[in-house]
Amino acid sequence: MKKLLQIAATGGIAIFIAAGMRVPKAVAQDPVTLAPIIADTAIPIIVNAVKPKPTGLVKFEGFVMHANPAQVTVKAKGNDMAIQTFSLSEQAASKMQGIIDKGGYQYGDKITVYYDPQSLKAMRFKGKPSRPL
């Protein structure tokens, strides 16, 4: 009986060791050795090329706060804190006077102002005025 117990114990230990050697190593815990990604910072990445405007005018879209024949005050479309006041050119002033004669712009009317960025002078504007009250 003693000899049988020794053989069983030796065989059990051998099976346990063999099973331990056959188990694959955990890959998730092994540090992965990859080559580091090196980005060249000297070359800029162009996402979208800026096209120069042929007219030289800048567009400002928003809502009318106040409009008279000399100037128009507009609140930006996406940013309620951005308020811009534009003086009107002679051509835009005559167009604004015609609109004011018909009732004018009311608070909150949508308008697009095309202006000169150096002088902040509105050269032209587009927008449908609402009906007068």
C-alpha positions in Angstrom: 0.0 0.0 0.0 2.9 2.3 0.8 4.4 1.6 -2.6 1.1 2.4 -4.4 0.7 5.7 -2.5 4.2 6.7 -3.6 3.5 5.9 -7.2 0.2 7.8 -7.1 1.8 10.9 -5.5 4.7 10.9 -8.0 2.3 10.5 -10.9 0.0 13.3 -9.6 2.9 15.7 -9.2 4.1 14.8 -12.7 0.7 15.4 -14.2 0.4 18.7 -12.3 3.8 19.9 -13.6 3.0 18.8 -17.2 -0.4 20.6 -17.1 1.3 23.7 -15.9 3.8 23.7 -18.7 1.0 23.2 -21.3 -0.9 26.3 -20.2 -0.3 29.2 -22.6 1.1 32.4 -21.1 -1.3 35.3 -20.5 -0.7 37.6 -23.4 -2.6 40.5 -22.0 -0.2 40.9 -19.2 2.9 40.7 -21.4 4.2 44.2 -22.3 3.8 44.7 -26.1 6.9 46.0 -27.7 6.0 48.2 -30.6 8.0 50.8 -32.4 7.0 54.3 -31.1 5.1 56.5 -33.5 7.2 59.4 -34.4 5.4 62.4 -35.9 7.4 65.0 -37.7 6.4 68.3 -36.2 8.2 70.4 -38.8 5.7 69.7 -41.6 2.2 71.2 -41.1 -0.8 69.1 -41.8 -3.2 70.9 -44.1 -6.8 70.0 -43.2 -8.7 72.5 -45.4 -7.0 75.1 -47.5 -8.3 78.6 -46.9 -9.5 80.1 -50.2 -9.1 83.9 -50.5 -12.4 85.8 -51.0 -12.4 87.5 -54.4 -14.5 90.4 -53.1 -12.6 91.2 -50.0 -15.8 91.4 -48.0 -16.5 89.4 -44.9 -19.9 87.8 -44.2 -21.6 88.2 -40.8 -24.9 86.3 -40.3 -27.2 87.1 -37.4 -30.3 88.7 -36.1 -31.2 92.4 -36.2 -31.2 94.2 -32.9 -31.5 97.8 -34.3 -31.4 99.2 -37.8 -31.6 102.8 -39.0 -30.4 104.5 -42.3 -26.9 105.2 -40.8 -26.0 101.8 -39.1 -27.2 98.4 -38.3 -26.6 96.4 -35.1 -26.6 92.6 -35.5 -26.3 89.8 -32.9 -24.4 86.7 -34.2 -26.3 83.6 -35.3 -24.4 81.1 -33.2 -23.1 83.3 -30.3 -25.6 85.5 -28.5 -22.7 87.4 -26.8 -21.2 88.5 -30.2 -22.9 91.8 -31.1 -21.5 93.9 -34.0 -22.5 97.4 -35.2 -21.8 98.3 -38.8 -22.0 101.7 -40.4 -23.6 101.6 -43.8 -22.0 102.6 -47.1 -23.9 105.1 -49.3 -25.3 102.3 -51.5 -26.4 100.2 -48.4 -27.8 103.3 -46.7 -30.1 104.1 -49.7 -31.3 100.4 -49.7 -31.9 100.6 -45.9 -33.9 103.8 -46.3 -36.2 102.0 -48.8 -36.7 99.2 -46.4 -37.4 101.6 -43.5 -40.0 103.4 -45.6 -41.8 100.0 -46.0 -41.7 99.2 -42.3 -38.0 98.4 -41.6 -36.3 95.6 -39.9 -37.8 94.4 -36.6 -35.9 93.0 -33.6 -34.9 89.4 -34.4 -35.1 89.5 -38.2 -32.5 87.3 -39.9 -29.9 89.3 -41.8 -26.5 88.7 -43.6 -24.2 91.7 -43.7 -21.2 91.8 -46.1 -18.7 94.3 -44.7 -15.2 95.5 -45.2 -13.0 94.1 -42.4 -10.7 97.2 -42.1 -13.4 99.8 -41.7 -16.3 97.7 -40.5 -18.5 99.4 -43.1 -21.4 97.4 -44.4 -21.2 97.4 -48.2 -24.4 95.3 -48.7 -26.8 93.2 -46.7 -29.4 90.5 -47.4 -32.4 89.6 -45.3 -36.2 89.7 -45.5 -37.7 92.2 -43.1 -40.8 91.0 -41.1 -44.1 92.8 -41.4 -44.4 95.9 -39.4 -46.6 95.8 -36.3 
